Amino acid sequence: MKFFILAVGNKMPDWIGTGYLEYIKRLPREITVHLIEIKPEKRTSGKQTEQLLFAEYQRIRAVLPADCRIVALDENGQQWTTVKFAHVIKQWTMDGNAVAFIIGSADGLHDEIKRTAGEMIALSKLTLPHGLVRVLLAEQLYRAVSIIKGHPYHRT
């Protein structure tokens, strides 16, 4: 199974990279995760939010792998339990397509990304720093794979 995490934002603090890599390195070899950082549009340019999101949308589309399932992370998305997430991951694995999780900027994601996404999920109702979302998503991917494989990492 191949996952992509497309994240608007760069120059993250070291602890984000460390936390993210901690969970990615635990995944079995047959699971690959590629993090693609996307430069955010400068917020000091006097542009309206719609213009900023559209510029970021264009950057996302430019690096989005072809023929993959798009999953938008959005505060208004569905909130799944970890067991439900594992079930969905297992189904996606059987479907055979790569999955691209898209994390927007501080202003979120352009509506076109949300429209084209196969799913829109929220990791929490809390407002989270976008760098931390990378770490949480990596951990939940590891936990979901652990559930699928019957590994004791996830205890119910």
C-alpha positions as CSV (number, residue, x, y, z in Angstrom):
1,M,0.0,0.0,0.0
2,K,1.3,3.4,-0.9
3,F,0.3,6.6,1.0
4,F,1.1,10.2,0.2
5,I,0.7,13.0,2.7
6,L,0.6,16.4,0.9
7,A,1.0,19.0,3.5
8,V,0.9,22.8,2.9
9,G,3.6,24.1,5.1
10,N,7.3,23.9,5.3
11,K,10.1,24.8,7.7
12,M,8.5,22.8,10.5
13,P,10.1,22.6,13.9
14,D,12.5,19.6,14.5
15,W,10.1,17.9,16.9
16,I,7.5,17.5,14.1
17,G,9.9,15.7,11.8
18,T,11.1,13.5,14.7
19,G,7.6,12.6,15.7
20,Y,6.4,11.9,12.2
21,L,9.4,9.7,11.4
22,E,9.0,7.8,14.6
23,Y,5.8,6.3,13.4
24,I,6.6,6.1,9.7
25,K,9.7,3.9,10.4
26,R,7.6,1.5,12.4
27,L,5.4,0.6,9.4
28,P,6.0,-2.7,7.6
29,R,8.0,-2.5,4.4
30,E,5.0,-3.1,2.2
31,I,3.5,0.2,3.4
32,T,5.2,3.3,2.0
33,V,4.4,6.9,3.0
34,H,5.7,9.8,1.1
35,L,5.5,13.3,2.6
36,I,5.3,16.1,0.1
37,E,5.6,19.5,1.6
38,I,4.0,22.3,-0.3
39,K,5.0,25.9,0.1
40,P,2.2,28.0,1.5
41,E,1.2,31.2,-0.2
42,K,2.5,34.3,1.6
43,R,-0.1,35.8,3.9
44,T,1.4,39.3,3.7
45,S,0.7,39.9,0.0
46,G,-2.7,41.5,0.6
47,K,-4.6,38.7,-1.3
48,Q,-8.0,37.5,-0.2
49,T,-8.3,34.1,1.4
50,E,-9.9,32.7,-1.7
51,Q,-6.9,33.8,-3.8
52,L,-4.5,32.3,-1.3
53,L,-6.3,29.0,-1.2
54,F,-6.5,28.9,-5.0
55,A,-2.7,29.4,-5.3
56,E,-2.1,26.6,-2.8
57,Y,-4.7,24.4,-4.6
58,Q,-2.7,24.8,-7.8
59,R,0.5,23.8,-6.0
60,I,-1.3,20.7,-4.6
61,R,-2.6,19.7,-8.0
62,A,0.8,20.0,-9.5
63,V,2.3,17.4,-7.1
64,L,-0.8,15.2,-6.6
65,P,0.0,11.7,-7.9
66,A,-2.2,10.4,-10.7
67,D,-4.9,7.8,-10.0
68,C,-5.0,8.0,-6.3
69,R,-7.8,8.3,-3.8
70,I,-7.9,11.8,-2.4
71,V,-8.6,12.2,1.3
72,A,-9.0,15.8,2.5
73,L,-8.3,16.6,6.2
74,D,-10.7,19.2,7.2
75,E,-12.3,20.3,10.5
76,N,-15.7,19.6,9.0
77,G,-14.9,16.1,7.9
78,Q,-16.1,12.8,9.3
79,Q,-14.7,11.8,12.6
80,W,-13.9,8.1,12.6
81,T,-12.8,5.9,15.5
82,T,-9.4,4.3,15.0
83,V,-11.0,0.9,14.4
84,K,-13.2,2.4,11.7
85,F,-10.1,4.1,10.2
86,A,-8.3,0.6,10.2
87,H,-11.4,-0.9,8.4
88,V,-11.3,1.8,5.8
89,I,-7.5,1.5,5.3
90,K,-8.0,-2.3,4.8
91,Q,-10.7,-1.6,2.2
92,W,-8.5,0.9,0.4
93,T,-5.7,-1.7,0.3
94,M,-8.0,-4.2,-1.4
95,D,-9.0,-1.5,-3.9
96,G,-5.4,-1.2,-4.9
97,N,-5.0,2.6,-5.4
98,A,-2.6,4.8,-3.6
99,V,-4.1,7.2,-1.1
100,A,-3.2,10.9,-0.9
101,F,-4.1,12.6,2.4
102,I,-4.1,16.4,1.9
103,I,-3.4,18.8,4.8
104,G,-4.2,22.4,4.1
105,S,-2.7,25.6,5.4
106,A,-3.9,27.7,8.3
107,D,-6.8,28.8,6.1
108,G,-7.7,25.3,5.2
109,L,-8.2,23.8,1.7
110,H,-9.7,25.2,-1.5
111,D,-13.3,24.0,-2.1
112,E,-12.2,22.2,-5.3
113,I,-10.0,19.9,-3.3
114,K,-12.9,19.1,-1.0
115,R,-15.2,18.5,-3.9
116,T,-12.8,16.1,-5.6
117,A,-11.9,14.2,-2.4
118,G,-13.3,10.7,-2.0
119,E,-13.5,11.3,1.7
120,M,-13.2,14.3,4.0
121,I,-12.0,13.4,7.5
122,A,-11.2,15.3,10.7
123,L,-8.8,14.0,13.3
124,S,-10.4,16.0,16.0
125,K,-12.9,18.8,16.7
126,L,-10.0,20.7,18.3
127,T,-8.0,23.1,16.2
128,L,-4.6,21.5,15.7
129,P,-1.4,23.0,14.4
130,H,-0.9,21.7,10.9
131,G,2.5,20.3,11.7
132,L,1.0,18.3,14.5
133,V,-1.6,16.9,12.1
134,R,1.3,15.2,10.3
135,V,2.4,13.5,13.4
136,L,-1.1,12.4,14.4
137,L,-1.9,11.1,10.9
138,A,1.4,9.1,10.8
139,E,0.5,7.6,14.3
140,Q,-3.0,6.7,13.2
141,L,-1.7,5.1,10.0
142,Y,0.7,3.0,12.1
143,R,-2.1,2.2,14.5
144,A,-4.5,1.2,11.7
145,V,-2.0,-1.1,10.1
146,S,-1.2,-2.6,13.6
147,I,-4.9,-3.3,14.0
148,I,-5.2,-4.9,10.5
149,K,-2.1,-7.1,11.2
150,G,-3.3,-8.0,14.7
151,H,-0.3,-6.4,16.4
152,P,-0.7,-5.5,20.1
153,Y,0.1,-1.8,19.6
154,H,-3.6,-1.0,19.7
155,R,-5.4,-2.4,22.8
156,T,-9.1,-2.3,23.0
